[in-house]
Amino acid sequence: VVHMEAGEKAFGIAAGRGSLWVTCRGQYQSELDYVLALLEQTAQREAALYGLELTVSRHEAFPETANHPECADRVRALCRRQGIPVAEMADPLHSSEDFGHYLQQCPGAMFFLGAGDSPALHTLEYDYRDEIIGAGVDIFMGLI
């Protein structure tokens, strides 16, 4: 749950309206689709049980970001040829990622340049390490 409202700021009355905002994630698109469907079915059932009107809307949906194997293989092979170390991630990321939309339109692979230990992205403390720009340019030029 990322946000919840119930009624208005007043004592002695029952809330007549409310809203609940949630973030749902899944490792795979099929898991996410299942969780969303189950959540909506449960909410609809509970609303009907108590005679409530329910409206469900979805915002900022991000599809699964799953690399196409042949594209990921091209990135790995290029890095090996250029002497750029490759480290495979043990687990998938669970963040919302725009890149999943691109992968629905055409084959591709998302990879990181390996900035090492650093503060989390999208925080004030994060500072992009300029010294990795060269490796990124080399990889993209090699893929082109």
Stockholm file with secondary structure:
# STOCKHOLM 1.0

chainA/1-144         VVHMEAGEKAFGIAAGRGSLWVTCRGQYQSELDYVLALLEQTAQREAALYGLELTVSRHEAFPETANHPECADRVRALCRRQGIPVAEMADPLHSSEDFGHYLQQCPGAMFFLGAGDSPALHTLEYDYRDEIIGAGVDIFMGLI
#=GR chainA/1-144 SS CCEEEESCSCSSSCCSCEEEECCCCCSSHHHHHHHHHHHHHHHHHHHHHTTCCCCCCCCSCCCCCCCCHHHHHHHHHHHHHHTCCCCCCSSCCCSCCTHHHHHHHSCCCCCCCCCCSCCCTTSTTCCCCGGGHHHHHHHHHHHC
#=GC SS_cons         CCEEEESCSCSSSCCSCEEEECCCCCSSHHHHHHHHHHHHHHHHHHHHHTTCCCCCCCCSCCCCCCCCHHHHHHHHHHHHHHTCCCCCCSSCCCSCCTHHHHHHHSCCCCCCCCCCSCCCTTSTTCCCCGGGHHHHHHHHHHHC
//
